[in-house]
Amino acid sequence: MVQPITAKELEYIADSMSNEDLLLKQNAVLASSSSNQALVQVAQQFIATHQQHYQTLLQALHQHSNAAPTQPQQ
Amino acid sequence: MHHQSILPDEDLASVILSDLKRVVREYATAATESTCPEIRKLFTDLTNSTLNMQGQLFTTMQSQQMYNTSSPALRQEIDKQGKQYDQTLQKTNQFVQQKLSGIAQQSVYYTSRPNVAHIPQQQAQQPPVFYS
């Protein structure tokens, strides 16, 4: 049984996806613009990891959506 | 063929590094403020993963001579801190033992069979002193 998430947890998850999205784009810029092979490799690897983080956060939202109340609670 | 970035490599890598540092802190904060156990685990895992990434980027930048670490601490400064915190540790241990013996005395007062099993162990094991 999935426990409902709090409003605070929802805010953190949303902010986190925003952070992951920004880092993903920054790494895409670094991977495409750098002539330093070591940096390009790290940036490419990081793109994949940030995509994975983003997916995990999104999944957590979906999983807890059904357990969430539709009316404000007392 | 590489496209020209708005920022030099080194600066862009620094921006990413400091963003990773910030995100590690935010994930750690989120974990401590989570109510739902699964969400806490999620944020704990993301903290660790992001901390690893930050470490990896730092190491890469350092190997590319893109990072100046601060100068090494002087031995006399290390020893000074070591001595000071040896004293702090001894005072704290005395404080803790006083408090714990207070509990033992209280339980003698209130109950017929006090549970002081953990007290002798505390006294027997003196903490090691590194700087004396």
Backbone of each chain as ProteinMPNN parsed JSONL, in Angstrom:
{"seq_chain_A": "MVQPITAKELEYIADSMSNEDLLLKQNAVLASSSSNQALVQVAQQFIATHQQHYQTLLQALHQHSNAAPTQPQQ", "coords_chain_A": {"N_chain_A": [[0.843, -1.201, 0.0], [0.681, 2.108, -0.979], [1.803, 5.011, 0.563], [0.339, 8.259, 0.998], [1.967, 11.18, -0.38], [3.406, 14.127, 1.143], [2.611, 17.677, 0.851], [4.943, 19.114, 0.953], [6.885, 17.211, 0.227], [6.102, 16.837, -2.393], [6.75, 19.363, -3.466], [9.551, 19.294, -3.192], [10.151, 17.159, -4.91], [9.297, 18.197, -7.373], [10.968, 20.505, -7.587], [13.377, 19.153, -7.684], [13.256, 17.784, -10.129], [13.348, 19.92, -11.809], [15.947, 20.86, -11.243], [17.448, 18.627, -12.15], [16.82, 18.694, -14.835], [17.968, 21.127, -15.65], [20.708, 20.576, -15.184], [21.042, 18.478, -16.953], [20.784, 19.806, -19.444], [22.94, 21.603, -19.289], [25.069, 19.801, -19.288], [24.708, 18.721, -21.807], [25.383, 20.892, -23.401], [28.082, 21.166, -22.661], [29.103, 18.661, -23.509], [28.775, 18.911, -26.263], [30.24, 21.15, -26.968], [32.816, 21.116, -25.943], [36.342, 20.647, -26.399], [37.86, 19.097, -24.972], [38.565, 15.864, -24.274], [38.261, 14.311, -21.958], [36.432, 15.774, -20.435], [34.244, 15.757, -22.175], [33.558, 13.054, -22.18], [32.789, 12.645, -19.477], [30.626, 14.418, -19.362], [28.858, 13.252, -21.213], [28.29, 10.851, -19.943], [27.078, 11.858, -17.65], [24.762, 13.013, -18.695], [23.18, 10.77, -19.226], [22.863, 9.807, -16.601], [21.505, 11.922, -15.322], [19.157, 11.893, -16.794], [18.166, 9.472, -15.956], [17.812, 9.963, -13.186], [15.807, 11.895, -13.375], [13.704, 10.407, -14.518], [13.256, 8.58, -12.433], [12.302, 10.276, -10.419], [9.99, 11.225, -11.639], [8.56, 8.85, -11.895], [8.118, 8.282, -9.201], [6.302, 10.271, -8.57], [4.108, 9.487, -10.18], [3.552, 6.984, -9.038], [2.617, 7.731, -6.535], [0.412, 9.15, -7.04], [-2.111, 7.904, -7.164], [-2.647, 7.302, -4.515], [-3.13, 9.726, -3.439], [-5.232, 12.187, -1.847], [-8.25, 13.702, -3.175], [-9.547, 15.833, -2.235], [-8.975, 18.744, -0.145], [-7.344, 18.032, 2.975], [-8.199, 17.923, 6.492]], "CA_chain_A": [[0.0, 0.0, 0.0], [1.489, 3.322, -1.099], [1.424, 6.09, 1.482], [0.288, 9.535, 0.261], [3.098, 12.079, -0.107], [3.014, 15.43, 1.69], [2.763, 18.809, -0.067], [6.37, 19.449, 0.994], [7.585, 16.216, -0.588], [5.764, 17.149, -3.784], [7.561, 20.529, -3.84], [10.937, 18.84, -3.344], [10.254, 16.326, -6.115], [9.186, 19.096, -8.517], [12.216, 21.283, -7.649], [14.458, 18.24, -8.056], [13.179, 17.525, -11.576], [13.81, 21.16, -12.401], [17.413, 20.814, -11.118], [17.982, 17.584, -13.035], [16.622, 19.193, -16.196], [18.986, 22.154, -15.887], [22.009, 19.914, -15.262], [21.026, 17.721, -18.207], [21.05, 20.744, -20.545], [24.313, 22.108, -19.146], [25.981, 18.745, -19.719], [24.569, 18.586, -23.262], [26.189, 21.983, -23.966], [29.493, 20.821, -22.443], [29.446, 17.524, -24.367], [28.798, 19.291, -27.679], [31.119, 22.284, -27.266], [34.171, 20.99, -25.419], [37.343, 19.916, -27.183], [38.569, 18.287, -23.978], [37.949, 14.549, -24.348], [37.899, 13.839, -20.615], [35.196, 16.472, -20.055], [33.169, 15.285, -23.06], [33.158, 11.731, -21.695], [32.052, 12.811, -18.221], [29.353, 15.08, -19.675], [27.983, 12.267, -21.861], [27.86, 9.918, -18.903], [26.181, 12.595, -16.752], [23.46, 13.177, -19.373], [22.433, 9.53, -18.981], [22.51, 9.701, -15.178], [20.459, 12.91, -15.009], [17.909, 11.384, -17.396], [17.716, 8.393, -15.069], [17.293, 10.621, -11.981], [14.551, 12.551, -13.753], [12.721, 9.336, -14.679], [12.955, 8.024, -11.109], [11.462, 11.258, -9.732], [8.694, 11.235, -12.325], [7.902, 7.59, -11.514], [7.671, 8.421, -7.809], [5.078, 11.075, -8.64], [3.034, 8.647, -10.719], [3.222, 5.935, -8.07], [1.902, 8.263, -5.377], [-0.755, 9.905, -7.499], [-3.346, 7.182, -6.829], [-2.87, 7.314, -3.066], [-3.365, 11.094, -2.995], [-6.63, 12.605, -1.718], [-8.67, 14.671, -4.183], [-10.074, 16.987, -1.502], [-8.06, 19.17, 0.919], [-7.568, 17.322, 4.229], [-8.207, 18.776, 7.691]], "C_chain_A": [[0.878, 1.252, 0.0], [0.914, 4.42, -0.2], [1.338, 7.398, 0.685], [1.499, 10.423, 0.593], [2.577, 13.416, 0.405], [3.227, 16.512, 0.619], [4.237, 19.217, -0.175], [7.188, 18.5, 0.113], [7.336, 16.464, -2.07], [6.608, 18.317, -4.302], [9.017, 20.124, -4.094], [11.116, 18.024, -4.618], [10.215, 17.217, -7.365], [10.462, 19.93, -8.691], [13.373, 20.411, -8.128], [14.451, 17.95, -9.552], [13.656, 18.752, -12.334], [15.352, 21.238, -12.37], [18.038, 19.823, -12.089], [17.907, 18.035, -14.493], [17.698, 20.214, -16.57], [20.377, 21.53, -16.06], [22.143, 19.109, -16.554], [21.408, 18.634, -19.381], [22.473, 21.284, -20.485], [25.321, 21.077, -19.642], [25.901, 18.516, -21.23], [25.4, 19.666, -23.958], [27.675, 21.637, -23.852], [29.93, 19.699, -23.388], [29.583, 17.941, -25.825], [29.836, 20.366, -27.979], [32.571, 22.078, -26.864], [35.092, 20.236, -26.38], [38.185, 19.038, -26.262], [37.872, 16.926, -23.85], [37.482, 14.026, -22.993], [36.584, 14.471, -20.167], [34.01, 15.984, -20.873], [32.635, 13.941, -22.556], [32.311, 11.816, -20.425], [30.669, 13.4, -18.508], [28.372, 14.097, -20.306], [27.425, 11.282, -20.847], [26.833, 10.589, -17.981], [24.796, 12.811, -17.374], [22.59, 11.957, -19.069], [21.977, 9.439, -17.526], [21.412, 10.701, -14.805], [19.115, 12.501, -15.608], [17.298, 10.32, -16.499], [17.121, 8.967, -13.775], [15.9, 11.218, -12.239], [13.418, 11.526, -13.84], [12.286, 8.778, -13.33], [12.027, 8.955, -10.337], [10.048, 11.279, -10.312], [7.872, 9.997, -11.959], [7.333, 7.667, -10.104], [6.375, 9.224, -7.75], [3.897, 10.22, -9.087], [2.582, 7.597, -9.712], [2.366, 6.462, -6.93], [0.635, 9.025, -5.758], [-2.06, 9.241, -7.065], [-3.686, 7.241, -5.35], [-3.265, 8.711, -2.57], [-4.849, 11.429, -2.893], [-6.983, 13.637, -2.789], [-9.288, 15.917, -3.551], [-9.045, 17.421, -0.466], [-8.406, 18.474, 2.234], [-7.515, 18.305, 5.397], [-6.832, 18.779, 8.33]], "O_chain_A": [[1.719, 1.427, 0.882], [-0.283, 4.706, -0.21], [2.159, 7.633, -0.202], [1.99, 10.41, 1.722], [1.437, 13.791, 0.13], [3.922, 16.297, -0.374], [4.713, 19.61, -1.24], [8.062, 18.927, -0.641], [8.237, 16.32, -2.897], [7.118, 18.278, -5.422], [9.633, 20.548, -5.072], [12.113, 18.178, -5.324], [10.995, 17.022, -8.297], [10.978, 20.052, -9.802], [14.237, 20.864, -8.878], [15.509, 17.877, -10.178], [14.294, 18.634, -13.38], [15.977, 21.634, -13.354], [19.023, 20.127, -12.763], [18.821, 17.785, -15.279], [18.263, 20.168, -17.663], [21.126, 21.903, -16.963], [23.209, 19.063, -17.167], [22.25, 18.278, -20.205], [23.136, 21.409, -21.514], [26.292, 21.413, -20.319], [26.897, 18.162, -21.862], [26.042, 19.402, -24.974], [28.434, 21.791, -24.809], [30.999, 19.775, -23.995], [30.412, 17.391, -26.55], [30.276, 20.49, -29.122], [33.461, 22.764, -27.365], [34.67, 19.313, -27.077], [39.093, 18.334, -26.704], [36.737, 16.843, -23.379], [36.44, 13.38, -22.893], [35.727, 13.8, -19.592], [32.909, 15.814, -20.348], [31.425, 13.718, -22.51], [31.273, 11.166, -20.302], [29.666, 12.939, -17.964], [27.186, 14.105, -19.974], [26.248, 10.925, -20.886], [25.846, 9.971, -17.583], [23.784, 12.794, -16.673], [21.422, 12.088, -18.703], [20.846, 9.042, -17.248], [20.493, 10.365, -14.058], [18.065, 12.732, -15.009], [16.084, 10.269, -16.304], [16.066, 8.524, -13.321], [14.97, 11.066, -11.447], [12.326, 11.739, -13.314], [11.101, 8.531, -13.103], [11.086, 8.504, -9.682], [9.056, 11.343, -9.586], [6.663, 10.076, -11.743], [6.229, 7.193, -9.835], [5.466, 8.903, -6.984], [2.835, 10.224, -8.465], [1.387, 7.348, -9.55], [1.501, 5.755, -6.412], [-0.113, 9.482, -4.894], [-3.0, 9.918, -6.649], [-4.856, 7.232, -4.97], [-3.684, 8.868, -1.423], [-5.64, 11.013, -3.74], [-6.109, 14.366, -3.258], [-9.525, 16.92, -4.225], [-8.309, 16.581, 0.053], [-9.578, 18.331, 2.583], [-6.887, 19.361, 5.318], [-6.626, 19.435, 9.351]]}, "seq_chain_B": "MHHQSILPDEDLASVILSDLKRVVREYATAATESTCPEIRKLFTDLTNSTLNMQGQLFTTMQSQQMYNTSSPALRQEIDKQGKQYDQTLQKTNQFVQQKLSGIAQQSVYYTSRPNVAHIPQQQAQQPPVFYS", "coords_chain_B": {"N_chain_B": [[33.542, 17.923, -35.4], [33.47, 20.667, -33.226], [30.998, 22.656, -31.651], [31.024, 26.134, -30.914], [30.985, 27.166, -27.574], [29.169, 29.369, -25.347], [30.454, 29.841, -23.033], [33.832, 29.364, -21.83], [35.228, 26.007, -21.706], [36.257, 25.363, -19.124], [34.941, 27.119, -17.417], [32.271, 26.426, -17.808], [32.312, 23.797, -16.886], [32.863, 24.363, -14.227], [30.528, 25.67, -13.452], [28.713, 23.558, -13.646], [29.815, 21.871, -11.72], [29.433, 23.403, -9.351], [26.678, 23.53, -9.34], [26.082, 20.825, -8.979], [27.037, 20.499, -6.396], [25.219, 22.111, -5.001], [22.843, 20.729, -5.563], [23.3, 18.281, -4.282], [23.166, 19.106, -1.613], [20.498, 19.96, -1.566], [19.125, 17.557, -2.056], [19.874, 16.128, 0.218], [18.69, 17.688, 2.213], [16.013, 17.401, 1.446], [15.703, 14.657, 1.921], [15.954, 14.564, 4.724], [13.671, 15.891, 5.422], [11.593, 14.373, 4.614], [8.562, 12.496, 4.896], [7.305, 10.201, 4.072], [8.485, 6.908, 3.856], [9.439, 5.708, 1.45], [9.912, 7.9, -0.178], [11.861, 9.187, 1.268], [13.915, 7.313, 1.004], [14.274, 7.465, -1.751], [15.263, 10.132, -2.035], [17.558, 9.869, -0.491], [19.056, 8.01, -1.992], [19.369, 9.524, -4.322], [20.884, 11.612, -3.314], [23.324, 10.283, -2.741], [24.038, 9.362, -5.313], [24.32, 11.79, -6.723], [26.327, 12.973, -5.25], [28.431, 11.259, -5.857], [28.705, 11.872, -8.582], [29.506, 14.558, -8.444], [31.976, 14.213, -7.193], [33.318, 12.765, -9.158], [33.381, 14.583, -11.305], [34.879, 16.62, -10.135], [37.365, 15.275, -9.74], [38.036, 14.782, -12.41], [38.281, 17.422, -13.41], [40.386, 18.28, -11.835], [42.435, 16.615, -12.734], [42.756, 17.669, -15.219], [44.021, 19.981, -14.781], [42.313, 22.068, -13.994], [41.548, 22.948, -11.625], [42.314, 24.55, -8.645], [43.394, 23.484, -5.647], [43.189, 24.43, -2.162], [46.042, 25.617, -0.223], [48.258, 23.316, 1.552], [47.478, 22.397, 4.966], [49.313, 23.602, 7.79], [51.579, 21.773, 9.902], [51.813, 22.588, 12.617], [49.427, 23.927, 12.943], [47.566, 21.892, 12.608], [48.26, 20.277, 14.807], [47.656, 22.038, 16.863], [44.854, 22.27, 16.697], [44.264, 19.589, 17.123], [45.171, 19.163, 19.779], [43.501, 20.92, 21.15], [40.974, 19.799, 20.652], [41.298, 17.338, 21.801], [41.239, 18.027, 24.481], [38.644, 19.033, 24.628], [37.241, 16.668, 24.102], [37.918, 15.115, 26.346], [36.76, 16.629, 28.424], [34.089, 16.465, 27.641], [33.665, 13.726, 27.837], [33.897, 13.424, 30.619], [31.69, 14.919, 31.385], [29.617, 13.393, 30.222], [29.919, 11.013, 31.678], [29.369, 11.901, 34.259], [26.673, 12.575, 33.924], [25.638, 10.076, 33.269], [26.217, 8.594, 35.579], [24.607, 9.924, 37.26], [22.108, 9.074, 36.377], [22.315, 6.396, 37.076], [22.45, 6.607, 39.88], [19.979, 7.711, 40.372], [18.33, 5.599, 39.573], [18.99, 3.788, 41.475], [17.873, 4.982, 43.622], [15.144, 4.998, 42.976], [14.418, 2.432, 42.134], [14.583, -1.04, 43.057], [16.417, -2.744, 41.868], [18.816, -1.498, 40.14], [19.61, -0.856, 36.738], [22.657, -0.914, 35.692], [24.359, -1.816, 33.833], [25.673, -0.807, 31.59], [27.309, 1.184, 32.49], [29.865, 0.53, 33.906], [31.387, -0.296, 31.735], [31.701, 2.016, 30.233], [33.384, 3.451, 31.94], [35.602, 1.854, 32.064], [36.692, 1.861, 29.55], [38.79, 4.039, 28.498], [39.024, 6.914, 26.44], [41.212, 7.096, 23.582], [44.116, 9.16, 23.595], [45.331, 11.446, 21.421], [46.891, 13.688, 21.145], [48.985, 14.659, 23.367]], "CA_chain_B": [[33.638, 19.386, -35.287], [32.795, 21.124, -32.02], [30.357, 23.967, -31.693], [31.567, 27.061, -29.932], [30.099, 27.42, -26.449], [29.183, 30.748, -24.864], [31.437, 29.87, -21.957], [34.966, 28.438, -21.98], [35.093, 24.681, -21.08], [36.589, 25.372, -17.719], [33.875, 27.845, -16.708], [31.05, 25.623, -17.885], [32.512, 22.676, -15.961], [32.749, 24.921, -12.867], [29.102, 25.922, -13.197], [28.104, 22.246, -13.405], [30.33, 21.394, -10.432], [28.775, 24.078, -8.229], [25.272, 23.096, -9.339], [26.037, 19.488, -8.368], [27.19, 20.713, -4.947], [23.943, 22.632, -4.514], [21.819, 19.681, -5.664], [23.587, 17.319, -3.203], [22.595, 19.684, -0.384], [19.039, 19.969, -1.646], [18.646, 16.188, -1.889], [20.061, 15.752, 1.629], [17.634, 18.384, 2.952], [14.741, 16.754, 1.104], [15.661, 13.365, 2.615], [15.704, 14.773, 6.165], [12.328, 16.448, 5.62], [10.586, 13.471, 4.041], [7.717, 11.767, 5.838], [7.066, 8.901, 3.457], [9.754, 6.161, 3.824], [9.924, 5.494, 0.075], [10.416, 9.18, -0.684], [13.124, 9.392, 1.971], [14.912, 6.454, 0.352], [14.513, 8.049, -3.074], [16.145, 11.29, -1.888], [18.849, 9.39, 0.014], [19.756, 7.428, -3.14], [19.737, 10.613, -5.228], [21.995, 12.321, -2.649], [24.549, 9.505, -2.963], [24.368, 9.338, -6.74], [24.776, 13.125, -7.112], [27.614, 13.155, -4.566], [29.403, 10.537, -6.682], [28.925, 12.639, -9.813], [30.287, 15.739, -8.08], [33.342, 13.726, -6.961], [33.902, 12.368, -10.436], [33.678, 15.797, -12.077], [36.002, 17.282, -9.467], [38.583, 14.535, -10.057], [38.35, 15.02, -13.825], [38.763, 18.804, -13.552], [41.699, 18.361, -11.197], [43.406, 15.951, -13.612], [42.934, 18.54, -16.391], [44.573, 21.237, -14.235], [41.275, 23.099, -14.007], [41.106, 23.212, -10.254], [43.364, 24.805, -7.655], [42.99, 23.214, -4.267], [43.844, 25.372, -1.247], [47.372, 25.173, 0.208], [48.16, 22.333, 2.643], [47.466, 22.904, 6.336], [50.597, 23.458, 8.466], [51.55, 20.779, 10.971], [51.527, 23.21, 13.921], [47.987, 24.248, 12.985], [46.868, 20.61, 12.825], [48.518, 19.869, 16.188], [46.922, 22.962, 17.734], [43.45, 21.839, 16.681], [44.23, 18.256, 17.725], [45.271, 19.332, 21.239], [42.299, 21.591, 21.646], [39.827, 18.896, 20.627], [41.556, 16.293, 22.799], [40.725, 18.582, 25.743], [37.178, 19.06, 24.519], [36.759, 15.294, 24.197], [38.038, 14.672, 27.744], [35.726, 17.322, 29.206], [32.783, 15.918, 27.258], [33.557, 12.39, 28.427], [33.601, 13.621, 32.043], [30.297, 15.378, 31.424], [28.744, 12.251, 29.92], [29.985, 10.063, 32.803], [28.612, 12.511, 35.359], [25.248, 12.443, 33.608], [25.262, 8.666, 33.321], [26.238, 8.141, 36.97], [23.382, 10.53, 37.806], [21.018, 8.153, 36.039], [22.506, 5.182, 37.882], [22.064, 6.923, 41.252], [18.531, 7.872, 40.367], [17.649, 4.318, 39.504], [19.196, 3.186, 42.794], [16.911, 5.653, 44.49], [13.745, 4.706, 42.658], [14.109, 1.009, 41.944], [15.39, -1.902, 43.915], [17.534, -3.316, 41.093], [19.186, -0.575, 39.069], [20.295, -1.419, 35.573], [23.851, -0.097, 35.442], [25.248, -2.698, 33.067], [26.463, -0.086, 30.584], [28.16, 2.189, 33.13], [31.266, 0.126, 34.106], [32.049, -0.368, 30.427], [32.05, 3.402, 29.919], [34.518, 3.892, 32.747], [36.76, 1.011, 31.795], [37.296, 2.179, 28.263], [39.191, 5.442, 28.366], [39.26, 7.253, 25.039], [42.622, 7.297, 23.249], [44.536, 10.563, 23.503], [46.27, 11.543, 20.297], [47.785, 14.838, 21.281], [49.195, 15.043, 24.768]], "C_chain_B": [[32.829, 19.858, -34.075], [32.183, 22.502, -32.213], [30.969, 24.854, -30.624], [30.548, 27.295, -28.818], [30.191, 28.891, -26.049], [30.268, 30.914, -23.806], [32.629, 28.994, -22.304], [34.687, 27.132, -21.218], [35.177, 24.717, -19.575], [35.472, 26.035, -16.899], [32.583, 27.045, -16.692], [31.136, 24.443, -16.917], [32.375, 23.155, -14.514], [31.304, 25.194, -12.487], [28.41, 24.601, -12.866], [28.531, 21.71, -12.03], [29.611, 22.077, -9.269], [27.283, 23.767, -8.184], [25.13, 21.712, -8.708], [26.153, 19.597, -6.848], [25.863, 21.174, -4.335], [22.878, 21.524, -4.493], [22.042, 18.599, -4.6], [22.966, 17.816, -1.898], [21.071, 19.638, -0.411], [18.456, 18.566, -1.469], [18.771, 15.755, -0.433], [18.978, 16.405, 2.49], [16.29, 17.716, 2.709], [14.603, 15.424, 1.84], [15.321, 13.557, 4.089], [14.294, 15.277, 6.42], [11.22, 15.583, 5.024], [9.831, 12.735, 5.133], [7.536, 10.33, 5.367], [8.4, 8.139, 3.328], [10.318, 5.956, 2.415], [10.529, 6.764, -0.5], [11.753, 9.509, -0.01], [14.233, 8.569, 1.32], [15.281, 7.006, -1.027], [15.509, 9.207, -2.966], [17.523, 10.898, -1.352], [19.687, 8.822, -1.134], [20.225, 8.518, -4.105], [20.874, 11.461, -4.637], [23.307, 11.612, -2.964], [24.987, 9.539, -4.414], [24.951, 10.683, -7.178], [26.125, 13.447, -6.476], [28.727, 12.447, -5.341], [29.73, 11.31, -7.945], [29.808, 13.85, -9.536], [31.757, 15.341, -7.882], [34.054, 13.39, -8.257], [34.274, 13.588, -11.277], [34.858, 16.551, -11.471], [37.326, 16.615, -9.838], [39.018, 14.778, -11.498], [38.928, 16.42, -14.021], [40.16, 18.961, -12.959], [42.772, 17.742, -12.1], [43.68, 16.771, -14.871], [43.495, 19.905, -15.991], [43.555, 22.388, -14.278], [40.876, 23.507, -12.603], [42.298, 23.428, -9.341], [42.843, 24.523, -6.263], [43.746, 24.174, -3.349], [45.146, 24.762, -0.716], [47.267, 24.221, 1.395], [48.197, 22.996, 4.021], [48.823, 22.652, 6.982], [50.481, 22.507, 9.65], [51.21, 21.404, 12.328], [50.055, 23.587, 14.068], [47.164, 22.989, 13.248], [47.005, 20.19, 14.276], [47.754, 20.743, 17.183], [45.456, 22.538, 17.846], [43.294, 20.491, 17.381], [44.244, 18.334, 19.239], [43.993, 19.897, 21.814], [41.113, 20.623, 21.719], [40.032, 17.645, 21.463], [40.999, 16.737, 24.14], [39.201, 18.588, 25.741], [36.605, 17.668, 24.734], [36.804, 14.796, 25.639], [36.973, 15.313, 28.621], [34.352, 16.743, 28.911], [32.592, 14.527, 27.85], [33.251, 12.46, 29.914], [32.136, 14.004, 32.229], [29.333, 14.211, 31.24], [28.734, 11.276, 31.096], [29.252, 10.591, 34.016], [27.122, 12.3, 35.162], [24.801, 11.003, 33.765], [25.263, 8.152, 34.753], [25.045, 8.754, 37.708], [22.194, 9.632, 37.579], [21.093, 6.911, 36.921], [22.055, 5.426, 39.316], [20.551, 7.063, 41.379], [17.833, 6.527, 40.395], [17.872, 3.526, 40.786], [18.127, 3.722, 43.74], [15.491, 5.153, 44.248], [13.423, 3.228, 42.5], [15.037, 0.165, 42.791], [16.584, -2.481, 43.166], [17.894, -2.405, 39.934], [19.89, -1.294, 37.92], [21.477, -0.529, 35.221], [24.864, -0.862, 34.592], [26.164, -1.926, 32.115], [27.445, 0.897, 31.207], [29.612, 1.731, 33.301], [32.058, 0.097, 32.803], [32.548, 1.017, 30.008], [33.315, 3.832, 30.644], [35.78, 3.127, 32.406], [37.473, 1.447, 30.524], [37.588, 3.677, 28.158], [39.453, 5.756, 26.897], [40.747, 7.457, 24.753], [42.94, 8.792, 23.13], [45.613, 10.667, 22.429], [47.295, 12.652, 20.478], [47.956, 15.188, 22.742], [50.656, 15.346, 25.022]], "O_chain_B": [[31.662, 19.501, -33.916], [32.763, 23.385, -32.845], [31.38, 24.381, -29.565], [29.383, 27.588, -29.089], [31.165, 29.572, -26.37], [30.906, 31.961, -23.693], [32.473, 27.987, -22.995], [33.991, 27.146, -20.202], [34.325, 24.196, -18.856], [35.113, 25.559, -15.822], [31.885, 26.996, -15.678], [30.173, 24.125, -16.219], [31.833, 22.44, -13.672], [30.901, 24.978, -11.344], [27.618, 24.527, -11.926], [27.717, 21.17, -11.28], [29.221, 21.415, -8.307], [26.687, 23.744, -7.107], [24.168, 21.455, -7.985], [25.468, 18.892, -6.108], [25.447, 20.685, -3.284], [22.116, 21.398, -3.535], [21.074, 18.055, -4.069], [22.325, 17.055, -1.172], [20.432, 19.319, 0.592], [17.426, 18.394, -0.817], [17.88, 15.09, 0.097], [18.416, 15.769, 3.382], [15.521, 17.491, 3.644], [13.523, 15.093, 2.329], [14.508, 12.82, 4.646], [13.771, 15.111, 7.522], [10.065, 16.0, 4.938], [10.398, 12.392, 6.171], [7.605, 9.381, 6.148], [9.349, 8.669, 2.75], [11.531, 6.022, 2.212], [11.529, 6.719, -1.217], [12.661, 10.045, -0.646], [15.344, 9.057, 1.111], [16.449, 7.011, -1.415], [16.485, 9.259, -3.715], [18.53, 11.51, -1.706], [20.878, 9.113, -1.241], [21.332, 8.451, -4.639], [21.722, 11.966, -5.372], [24.277, 12.237, -3.394], [26.168, 9.723, -4.711], [25.942, 10.729, -7.907], [26.964, 14.111, -7.085], [29.833, 12.973, -5.468], [30.892, 11.399, -8.341], [30.738, 14.138, -10.289], [32.664, 16.035, -8.341], [35.236, 13.688, -8.432], [35.343, 13.629, -11.886], [35.723, 17.056, -12.187], [38.288, 17.289, -10.204], [40.203, 14.956, -11.78], [39.936, 16.593, -14.707], [41.005, 19.674, -13.5], [43.877, 18.273, -12.217], [44.712, 16.593, -15.518], [43.448, 20.86, -16.767], [43.908, 23.533, -14.563], [39.969, 24.318, -12.416], [43.193, 22.586, -9.27], [41.967, 25.225, -5.757], [44.812, 24.674, -3.709], [45.33, 23.545, -0.754], [46.309, 24.294, 2.164], [48.856, 24.017, 4.218], [49.427, 21.604, 6.755], [49.446, 22.434, 10.313], [50.43, 20.844, 13.098], [49.504, 23.571, 15.169], [46.195, 23.012, 14.007], [46.029, 19.799, 14.915], [47.27, 20.262, 18.207], [44.897, 22.46, 18.94], [42.339, 20.266, 18.124], [43.454, 17.675, 19.914], [43.474, 19.421, 22.823], [40.354, 20.615, 22.688], [39.068, 16.96, 21.804], [40.373, 15.955, 24.855], [38.559, 18.201, 26.717], [35.617, 17.495, 25.448], [35.871, 14.146, 26.111], [36.356, 14.649, 29.454], [33.544, 16.552, 29.819], [31.502, 14.182, 28.307], [32.457, 11.673, 30.429], [31.444, 13.487, 33.105], [28.37, 14.054, 31.99], [27.678, 10.768, 31.475], [28.589, 9.835, 34.727], [26.402, 11.907, 36.079], [23.736, 10.726, 34.316], [24.4, 7.353, 35.116], [24.535, 8.171, 38.665], [21.366, 9.442, 38.47], [20.084, 6.436, 37.441], [21.374, 4.592, 39.912], [19.935, 6.606, 42.343], [16.871, 6.328, 41.137], [17.047, 2.688, 41.151], [17.562, 2.986, 44.549], [14.733, 4.916, 45.188], [12.283, 2.815, 42.71], [16.122, 0.594, 43.185], [17.645, -2.687, 43.755], [17.326, -2.533, 38.849], [20.667, -2.224, 38.132], [21.322, 0.483, 34.537], [26.064, -0.588, 34.631], [27.295, -2.341, 31.864], [28.331, 1.396, 30.514], [30.522, 2.453, 32.892], [33.245, 0.424, 32.775], [33.66, 1.169, 29.502], [34.194, 4.477, 30.073], [36.884, 3.669, 32.449], [38.7, 1.405, 30.438], [36.726, 4.468, 27.774], [40.044, 4.942, 26.187], [41.47, 7.95, 25.618], [42.133, 9.576, 22.631], [46.672, 10.047, 22.529], [48.429, 12.549, 20.011], [47.154, 15.937, 23.299], [51.03, 15.686, 26.145]]}, "name": "protein", "num_of_chains": 2, "seq": "MVQPITAKELEYIADSMSNEDLLLKQNAVLASSSSNQALVQVAQQFIATHQQHYQTLLQALHQHSNAAPTQPQQMHHQSILPDEDLASVILSDLKRVVREYATAATESTCPEIRKLFTDLTNSTLNMQGQLFTTMQSQQMYNTSSPALRQEIDKQGKQYDQTLQKTNQFVQQKLSGIAQQSVYYTSRPNVAHIPQQQAQQPPVFYS"}
